[in-house]
Amino acid sequence: MILDIVKKYKPIIKTFAIQKFKKVRNAYQLMCKISFVNHSELYIKDYLFLDGTRKYSFHWQNDRKECIIRWDNAPHHQNKVSTFPFHQHMGKDEIIEESKPMRIENIFNYIHSEIT
C-alpha cells in the first residue's frame, strides 16, 4: 500500500525510507520518513492493532523543522475538539484544530496539492 502511494506521488518525493514495518495477520506497524522536493519532510507512524484499533501520527514539517501540520489521534485535547480523538496541530505554534480520521492517501493528496 505505502509503496503504491509513493509511486503515485513520485514527482514530489525526493527520498523515502521505511524505518520500521511489521505485519502480523491484519495488524501492522509502519514508520517512515519522506523528504519532498520543496525540502519539507513527512514522518509517518501508523499502527493497526489486532483488535482493529488504530493509532497514527502524520507530522509534516518545513525545512526549518517547524510543524506545518500534524494529524494524529492521540487521546489528548478531549476538551478542545469535538472530533476527539482526531485532531491536527497547525503551524509552528501547533494550534489544535478538529480533524477527520486520516489515512496515508489523504495526507499525500493534501501535501501534493500544497506543493504543486
C-alpha positions as CSV (number, residue, x, y, z in Angstrom):
1,M,0.0,0.0,0.0
2,I,2.6,2.6,1.0
3,L,4.8,1.7,-1.9
4,D,1.9,2.2,-4.3
5,I,1.2,5.7,-2.8
6,V,4.9,6.6,-3.0
7,K,5.0,5.5,-6.7
8,K,1.9,7.6,-7.4
9,Y,3.4,10.7,-5.8
10,K,7.0,10.1,-7.0
11,P,7.3,13.5,-8.8
12,I,7.1,15.4,-5.5
13,I,9.2,12.9,-3.4
14,K,13.0,13.4,-3.1
15,T,13.7,10.5,-0.7
16,F,11.7,7.7,1.0
17,A,12.8,5.5,3.8
18,I,10.8,2.8,5.7
19,Q,12.2,2.9,9.3
20,K,10.0,0.1,10.6
21,F,7.5,-2.3,9.2
22,K,6.0,-5.3,10.9
23,K,2.9,-7.2,9.9
24,V,1.1,-9.9,11.9
25,R,-2.2,-11.1,10.4
26,N,-4.3,-8.0,9.8
27,A,-2.2,-5.8,12.2
28,Y,0.8,-3.7,11.2
29,Q,3.3,-1.2,12.4
30,L,4.6,1.3,9.9
31,M,7.1,4.1,10.4
32,C,8.7,6.1,7.6
33,K,10.3,9.3,6.6
34,I,9.7,11.1,3.3
35,S,11.5,14.1,2.0
36,F,9.8,16.2,-0.6
37,V,11.2,18.3,-3.5
38,N,10.4,21.5,-1.5
39,H,12.7,20.3,1.3
40,S,9.8,19.6,3.7
41,E,9.6,16.2,5.4
42,L,6.8,13.9,6.5
43,Y,7.1,11.5,9.4
44,I,4.6,8.7,9.4
45,K,3.6,6.5,12.4
46,D,0.7,4.3,11.5
47,Y,-0.3,1.3,13.7
48,L,-3.2,-1.1,13.2
49,F,-3.6,-3.4,16.2
50,L,-5.1,-6.9,16.2
51,D,-8.2,-5.7,17.9
52,G,-8.9,-3.3,15.0
53,T,-7.9,-0.1,16.8
54,R,-5.6,2.3,15.1
55,K,-3.0,4.8,16.3
56,Y,-1.4,7.3,13.9
57,S,0.6,10.4,13.6
58,F,1.5,12.2,10.3
59,H,3.9,15.0,11.0
60,W,4.7,17.3,8.1
61,Q,7.4,19.9,8.8
62,N,9.2,22.6,6.8
63,D,12.9,22.8,6.1
64,R,13.4,24.7,9.4
65,K,12.0,21.7,11.3
66,E,8.8,23.7,12.1
67,C,5.5,22.0,12.1
68,I,3.4,22.7,9.1
69,I,0.6,20.3,10.2
70,R,0.4,17.1,12.2
71,W,-2.6,14.9,12.1
72,D,-3.0,12.4,14.9
73,N,-5.5,10.5,17.1
74,A,-3.6,10.5,20.4
75,P,-6.2,10.7,23.2
76,H,-5.5,14.2,24.4
77,H,-7.2,17.5,23.8
78,Q,-10.5,16.0,24.7
79,N,-12.0,19.3,25.7
80,K,-10.5,21.2,22.7
81,V,-12.1,19.4,19.7
82,S,-15.4,17.9,19.0
83,T,-13.7,15.3,16.8
84,F,-11.8,13.8,19.7
85,P,-9.5,11.9,19.5
86,F,-9.0,13.1,15.9
87,H,-7.2,16.4,15.7
88,Q,-4.5,18.3,13.9
89,H,-1.7,20.6,15.1
90,M,-1.4,23.7,12.8
91,G,1.8,25.7,12.1
92,K,4.9,26.2,14.2
93,D,2.6,27.2,17.2
94,E,0.8,23.8,16.8
95,I,-2.6,25.3,17.2
96,I,-5.1,22.4,17.9
97,E,-8.0,22.1,15.4
98,E,-10.6,19.5,14.6
99,S,-9.8,16.8,12.1
100,K,-11.5,13.8,10.5
101,P,-9.8,10.4,10.8
102,M,-6.8,10.4,8.4
103,R,-5.2,7.8,6.1
104,I,-1.9,7.9,4.3
105,E,-3.6,8.5,1.0
106,N,-5.4,11.7,2.4
107,I,-2.1,13.0,3.6
108,F,-0.2,12.6,0.3
109,N,-3.1,14.1,-1.6
110,Y,-3.0,17.1,0.7
111,I,0.7,17.6,0.5
112,H,0.7,17.2,-3.2
113,S,-1.9,19.9,-3.5
114,E,0.2,22.2,-1.3
115,I,3.5,21.6,-3.1
116,T,2.2,21.7,-6.8
